[in-house]
Amino acid sequence: MTSIKKIRKKRGISQRELAKRIGISAPRYNQYENNKRSLPPKIALLIAKELNITLEDIYK
């Protein structure tokens, strides 16, 4: 999930803030971003909407 991390940091949003915005815990979000847990499509869509990016951007 390094592309999510880069985009999130570029936008100045913390992991905790993004997790809060999409309705999941910060530790769970961290697991997705660091490839420790598989990212469900539903969560990927929420992240894409929140960061104003495409799903393709997430899976680069």
C-alpha positions in Angstrom: 0.0 0.0 0.0 2.9 2.3 -0.5 1.0 4.4 -3.0 -1.8 5.1 -0.5 0.9 6.1 2.0 2.6 8.5 -0.4 -0.7 10.1 -1.5 -2.0 10.4 2.1 1.3 12.0 3.3 1.3 14.3 0.3 -2.2 15.5 1.3 -1.0 16.0 4.9 -3.4 13.5 6.4 -2.3 11.2 9.3 -3.2 7.5 9.4 -5.4 8.2 12.4 -7.3 10.9 10.6 -7.9 8.9 7.4 -9.0 5.9 9.5 -11.4 8.1 11.4 -12.8 9.5 8.1 -13.5 6.1 6.6 -14.8 4.6 9.9 -12.2 2.1 10.9 -9.6 1.9 13.7 -6.1 3.4 13.2 -4.4 0.1 13.9 -6.5 -1.7 11.3 -5.8 1.1 8.7 -2.1 0.8 9.5 -2.3 -3.0 8.7 -3.8 -2.2 5.3 -1.3 0.5 4.5 1.7 -1.7 5.4 0.4 -4.9 3.6 -0.1 -6.8 6.9 -3.8 -7.3 6.1 -5.6 -7.7 2.7 -7.4 -4.6 1.7 -11.1 -5.3 1.1 -12.7 -3.7 -1.9 -15.2 -1.8 0.2 -12.4 -0.2 2.3 -10.4 0.5 -0.9 -13.3 2.4 -2.3 -13.7 4.5 0.9 -10.0 5.4 0.8 -10.2 6.3 -2.9 -13.2 8.5 -2.3 -11.6 10.2 0.7 -8.3 10.9 -1.0 -10.0 11.7 -4.3 -8.1 9.1 -6.3 -9.0 6.1 -8.4 -8.9 2.5 -7.3 -6.1 2.0 -9.8 -4.1 4.5 -7.9 -4.5 2.4 -4.7 -3.3 -0.8 -6.3 -0.2 0.6 -8.1 
